[in-house]
Amino acid sequence: MNWTEILRRCYDLERVLYTGHARREMREEQFGPVSDQEVWEAIRNGEVIEEYPEDTPYPSVLISGATGSGRPIHIVCAYSSGEDMTFIITAYQPDPTRWIDYRRRKR
């Protein structure tokens, strides 16, 4: 599955749903609120850094990307092929004390 293509296509077709959890995390982000536009920019410019194929009810991924202004954003999203819909599970600015280059977890 090419996650990048699927996510971009779902955005183009307006087949993206933000969960309540994602909305809360975005609104209450410790480094400042994350907007829908920032999520889109990070997905458009980002890369899959972790895959969770066993997640239920749909497989999901963690994407690391940056906004147009360079703000790092992580997005966990899932895709339902049956509904042809992307679900944004959460979106946040990663804590630099927990990530190396925002792509690898520190041990």
N, C-alpha and C positions, 0 to 999 in steps of 0.2 A: 504494500500500500504506500503510495507516495503522499505522505501527509501534507506536505507543502502545497501541492497542486489541489488536493481535496479542500483544504482550508481556504485557499484563495478563491476557488470556485464557489464554495458555499457563501463566502462574503459577497462575491459578485452577484449571486442569485438571492441574496438576503435570506439565507437559510442558516442563520446563526442564532442561538438562544443562550442567553446568560442565565446561569442558575442564581438563585437567591444568595447562595454562599459566595459566588463570584462578585455579585453586586456589593455585598457587605464588605468583603475583603478589599475591593477596589475603593470603596468610600472611606474605609477606616485605615488604609495603608499608612504605616508608620512614617514613611518618607514623603507623604503627601498623596492625595487622591489620584487614582489612575482613571483616565477617561477612556471611553469606547474608542476614540480616535487613536489613543496611544496603544491600545491593545491591537488594533488593526495594523498600525505602523510596525509594531514589534513582530507580529505574525508575518507581515509582508517582507520584513528584512531579516527575519530570524531563522533559526535552525532547530531541528529536533535534537535535544541532548539526552533525553531518556524516553524509553518506550515502555508502556505498561499493557502488553497484549492481553493479560488475564483480567484486567479491570472489568467490573460489571456495573451497569448492564452493557457497556460498550468499551472496546479498547481505547486507551487514551495515551497521550504523549505530553512531555514537558518541552516547551519551546522557550529558547532564550533568544531574545531579540532586543533591538533598540528603537526608540522613537526617533522621529526626525531631528529632535534636539539632542539626541545621544543618551537619553535616559534608558538604563537597562530595565527590561521588563521580562518576567517569567509568566508564562501562560500554560495552565494545564487544560487541555481540551480533549474531548471525546468525539467520535463520529459514529453515527448510526447510518449504516448503508440502507437499511430498510426504509428509513424516513428521509434519507439523503439530507441529514441535518448535522451541523456541528454544534456541540454544547461547550460553552466556556465554563469550566468548573471553578477555576480561580485565576486571578491575575494579580501580580504584586511586583514591587521592586525588590529584587533579591538583596539580602543583607550581605555586604562585602566581607564581613567577618566570617561568613559561613560558606563562601564560594570563591573559587579560584577562577579569575576571568569570567565570572558569572556562568561558567559552563561545567565546572567540576566541583563537587562537594568537597569541602575540607574535611579531613579526618579528625 
